[in-house]
Amino acid sequence: MPSYESGYTAPSSVPVGVDPTRASIARVYDAALGGKDNYEIDREVLRQVATKAPEVRDLAWSNRNFLTRAVRFLAQQGKITQFLDCGSGLPTAENTHQIAQRVNAGTQVVYVDNDPVVLAHGRAILENNPNTHFVAEDIFQPERLLANAAVREHLDLTRPVALLQVGTLHHYTADNGADLMREYIDALPSGSFVVIAHFFDPEKPGLSELARKMEELFMHSPMGSGRFRTASEISSFVEGLEIMPSGPGKEPGLELCDLWWPDGPKLTPLNEVEQCIAGVVARKP
């Protein structure tokens, strides 16, 4: 994969409402994945964290690959045909709609983001896809988001929906986030799924110290967010739901993103950064 240190060019034009002097969560994520829709201030966030965690961009790849496998599982095994992707970020390869609609072309996908760059690029790319839509809302205001006319138009909230919070909740720092997720879950019908990927403090010697160093750098970077929560804190987001097993013969529960139903055997051990992001898939009874 290309390094975030080279090969980048800023977008040729700046969409209305974008401040290229302030880091954006979506653009930092894009930079970590090797994209080009980011600015120097976004790449600076990664450089700062890389001083303590050189493999920092692996957080983004672990997150992205987990999303791919989770969406494929929900479309194939869960028979889910409606997805609400919160904080979708900039379009890249293997987006939620591409994965789900490969299984069922009629699957409805609603992406939610409030970053002007995301909205500009996303709407342009998806203008010819009648089953995929972008909505401009704050994902940390669930009541308003769920009442949005476009969300209501394209998703039937009386039928099962997959709610994706993949790489988003670690940017929610107002409180522990459990009440926020409860608002979402209470609005979902029975049979719905919740997918979460989150920066993770493994509470193990060495790894916990690394997680806290990365948290400190993210929180005090130009991005200003990035909490590393513990297993119990992340699990509180899906309290009362049926947790899916994380692999063959494994017990249901939180798992490192790279180890949640991998596509094949792991031939190399995970590095320390890859052990600091975890995911969970849960079903509402």
Disulfide bonds with the S-S distance in Angstrom:
none
